[in-house]
Every structure is written in structure tokens, then in C-alpha cells.
Amino acid sequence: NTMPTKEKNEFITKIERFVRDELRNHDGSHDFWHIHRVRNNALSLAKLEGITSEGDLTIVEVASLLHDVRDWKYAEEQRGSFEDVVEDVLKEYEHKKTVVDIVNNIGFKEELSSTASASTQGDTSRIRGDIKFKIVSDADRLDAIGAIGIGRTFCFGGAKKNPMHDPGVPPNVGLTREEYQAAHNPGMINTTINHFHEKLLKLKDMMKTESGTKMALKRHEVMERFLKDFHDEWEGL
């Protein structure tokens, strides 16, 4: 049971408007262009992964559009949970629960081992096995690596007034979920270069689809080359 095209286009346009408004104060690392690229990545991956049903493609598109609404990294701007905030824009949508589950489980933080005991949520493991979740997750991660990933990382670091690099501040490579979250607290200084080691270089091994993994390997090499050049130039070579 797919939505008629006209209705679908209006639905997507309404969501785009909502998301533009939600993200209007974000810096360039998490602005609407990031959303635009993640949607493109996700729809490309969906095709490569053999998703043909219009209904499934719409779920992938809607979850991609909404995935950064109420992002915890911008917590000071937030009012209300993700579910409450999208209630209005998704109220007529039959796959609302799937979209909410996808968005609530997306993100690097959700996969870091936590020092707290993991809650046994059936919903979580169910959605994590869903190819649509895997596609949206991979699409978001692809935008975090490669040339775009480099640009976004320095953009985010600049917005947070973090130093680019400090040889006296080594990366915390085995960081836990709590440490990763704490590093984003106001006043916590971490370097942008450390973010590559703490997160971005790990992403190629955390991709969930075959096509996502292939694309990630290419983008990973771009970052490796960049870091080598960065450190050479830092030493005046």
C-alpha cells in the first residue's frame, strides 16, 4: 500500500520544511545540506541493496531526513524528545514507529560500549536487524568520512572552538559512550584531529551493508592520506 505520488511529494516537502526549521541554528556540519547528502547516500545504498518497494524507500527517505532532529550534540537547543517533536509531522504516517525506532538507534554513541549495564530492549535489536536501519545508518556514516567528513569535522570543531591539533593531547581510542558524550560537554576541550582517531577511522569497520562498506573503504583512504599530510606539514616537512 504505497502513497500516491502527489501525496508522497507533499509529505516529503512538509518534512523537509520541518527539518530545515529544526536545524536552522546548526553549524555547517549538521545543517540541511548534511541531511540532503545523507538522503542521497541512503537512496543510492537502498538501490544497491536491492530495495525496490516504494513503501520501504519512503521509510528510508523519511528517516534520513529526520535523523538529526534533536541531536544530543546540540542539546542546549532541545525541548522535548524526538518522538514528541515529530508527532505532528508524522501523525498520519503508517510507518511512524519504524522511523522513530530507526532514528533513536542511529549514531556512533549508540554502539559504543557503555559502562552502564545495557537495557534489554527488544525493539532495539529488532530494528538493528532491519535493512532499512542499516542503510540509513551507513548513509549517515558515509557523510562522516572521506573529503566531506574532513570538512565537517573541522567545521564542527571550529563551531565548538576546539583546537585543530595538540600533540600533548593524545586521542582516547578506546573511549566509552560516557566519555564520548562528556567530550561534547561545554568547556571540554578535545582536538579535531583526535576525533579522527576516536571515531572517524573506526567507521569503515562499523558499516552494516555490503555496498556501504565498499563506499566507506574509498572514503577511509582519503582520510588516511589527509592525516599523513597533516602531520607531515605540522612538522614542517
C-alpha positions in Angstrom: 0.0 0.0 0.0 2.0 2.9 -1.3 1.2 6.5 -1.1 0.1 8.2 -4.3 3.0 10.2 -5.8 1.4 13.6 -5.3 0.6 12.8 -1.7 4.1 11.4 -1.1 5.7 14.5 -2.6 3.7 16.8 -0.3 4.5 14.6 2.7 8.3 14.8 1.9 8.1 18.5 1.3 6.4 19.0 4.6 9.1 17.0 6.4 11.9 19.0 4.6 10.3 22.2 5.7 10.1 20.9 9.3 13.7 19.7 9.3 15.1 23.0 7.8 13.4 24.8 10.6 14.6 22.4 13.3 18.3 22.6 12.2 18.3 26.3 11.3 20.8 27.2 14.1 23.2 24.3 13.5 26.7 24.9 12.2 27.6 23.6 8.7 28.5 20.1 10.0 24.9 19.3 10.8 22.9 21.6 8.6 20.3 20.8 6.0 23.0 20.1 3.4 24.2 17.3 5.6 20.6 15.9 5.6 20.4 16.3 1.8 23.6 14.3 1.3 22.6 11.6 3.8 19.3 11.2 2.0 21.1 10.9 -1.4 23.5 8.3 0.1 20.7 6.3 1.6 18.6 6.2 -1.6 21.8 5.1 -3.5 22.5 2.4 -0.9 18.9 1.3 -1.0 19.1 0.7 -4.7 22.4 -1.1 -4.4 21.0 -3.3 -1.6 18.0 -4.2 -3.9 15.3 -2.3 -2.1 12.5 -1.7 -4.7 9.3 -1.3 -2.7 8.1 2.3 -2.7 7.0 2.0 0.9 10.4 0.9 2.1 12.2 3.6 0.0 9.9 6.2 1.6 10.8 4.9 5.1 14.5 5.2 4.2 14.0 8.8 2.9 11.9 10.0 5.9 14.3 8.5 8.5 17.2 10.1 6.6 15.5 13.5 6.6 14.7 13.3 10.3 17.8 11.6 11.7 19.4 14.7 13.2 16.3 16.3 14.7 17.0 16.7 18.4 20.6 15.5 18.0 22.1 15.2 21.6 25.3 17.0 20.4 23.3 20.2 20.2 21.4 19.5 23.5 21.3 23.1 24.6 18.8 23.8 21.9 16.5 21.0 22.7 13.0 20.8 24.0 11.2 17.5 24.2 12.1 14.1 22.9 12.4 13.1 19.3 9.2 11.2 19.4 7.2 14.2 20.7 8.8 16.6 18.3 7.9 14.6 15.2 4.5 13.6 16.4 2.9 16.3 14.4 4.8 16.0 11.2 4.4 12.1 11.2 0.9 11.9 12.7 -0.8 10.4 9.6 2.1 8.2 8.6 1.5 4.5 9.0 5.3 3.7 9.4 5.8 6.3 12.1 7.0 3.8 14.7 9.6 2.3 12.3 11.0 5.8 11.5 11.2 6.7 15.2 12.9 3.4 16.0 15.5 3.9 13.2 16.3 7.4 14.3 16.5 6.5 18.0 19.1 3.8 17.3 21.2 5.7 14.9 24.6 7.1 15.9 28.1 6.2 16.9 27.2 6.8 20.6 24.6 4.0 20.5 27.2 1.5 19.5 29.9 2.4 22.0 30.1 0.0 24.9 28.7 1.7 27.9 29.9 1.4 31.4 26.2 1.2 32.4 24.5 -2.1 32.0 22.7 -2.4 28.7 19.0 -2.4 28.9 17.3 -5.3 27.2 15.2 -3.6 24.6 13.5 -5.9 22.2 12.7 -3.0 19.9 16.4 -2.1 19.7 17.6 -5.5 18.5 14.6 -5.8 16.1 15.2 -2.5 14.4 19.0 -3.1 14.2 18.4 -6.2 12.1 16.3 -4.2 9.6 18.0 -3.4 6.3 16.3 0.0 6.3 18.0 0.9 9.6 21.3 -0.4 8.3 21.0 1.7 5.1 20.2 5.0 7.0 23.0 4.3 9.5 25.6 3.7 6.7 24.4 6.7 4.8 25.0 9.0 7.8 28.4 7.4 8.4 29.5 7.9 4.8 28.9 11.6 5.3 31.2 11.5 8.3 34.2 10.2 6.4 36.2 11.0 3.3 36.6 14.5 2.0 33.2 15.6 3.3 33.9 14.1 6.6 37.2 16.0 6.9 35.3 19.2 6.1 32.5 18.5 8.6 34.9 17.6 11.4 36.8 20.9 11.2 33.5 22.7 10.8 32.1 21.2 14.0 35.4 21.7 15.8 35.5 25.3 14.8 32.0 25.9 15.9 33.0 24.4 19.3 36.2 26.5 19.3 38.3 23.3 19.7 42.0 23.4 18.7 42.8 21.6 15.5 45.6 19.6 17.0 47.7 19.5 20.1 50.5 16.9 20.2 50.2 16.9 24.0 46.6 15.7 24.0 46.6 12.1 22.7 43.4 10.5 21.4 41.3 8.3 23.7 41.0 5.5 21.2 39.0 3.0 23.4 36.6 5.6 24.6 33.3 4.6 26.2 29.9 6.0 25.4 30.0 8.2 28.6 33.5 9.5 27.7 32.4 10.3 24.1 29.3 12.2 25.4 31.4 14.0 28.1 33.8 15.2 25.4 31.0 17.2 23.9 30.1 19.0 27.1 30.6 22.8 27.1 34.1 23.6 28.3 35.6 20.2 27.4 38.5 20.6 25.1 39.3 17.9 22.6 41.1 18.4 19.3 39.7 17.9 15.9 42.5 15.6 14.9 41.7 13.3 17.9 38.2 13.0 16.6 39.5 11.1 13.5 41.2 8.6 15.8 38.4 8.3 18.3 35.6 8.0 15.9 36.1 8.5 12.1 38.8 6.0 11.4 36.7 3.3 13.1 33.6 3.8 10.9 34.7 1.7 7.9 34.6 -1.4 10.2 31.2 -0.5 11.6 29.3 -0.3 8.3 26.3 -2.5 8.1 25.7 -3.1 4.4 28.0 -4.5 1.8 27.6 -1.5 -0.5 28.1 0.8 2.4 31.4 -1.0 3.3 32.7 -0.7 -0.3 32.0 3.1 -0.4 33.5 3.5 3.1 36.8 2.0 2.1 37.4 4.5 -0.6 36.5 7.4 1.7 38.6 6.0 4.5 41.7 6.1 2.3 41.1 9.8 1.7 41.2 10.4 5.5 44.4 8.3 5.9 46.1 10.3 3.2 44.9 13.6 4.7 46.2 12.7 8.2 49.6 11.7 6.9 49.9 15.0 5.0 48.6 17.0 8.0 51.2 15.5 10.4 54.0 16.0 7.8 53.1 19.6 7.3 52.7 20.1 11.1 56.4 19.0 11.4 57.4 21.4 8.6 58.1 18.6 6.1 
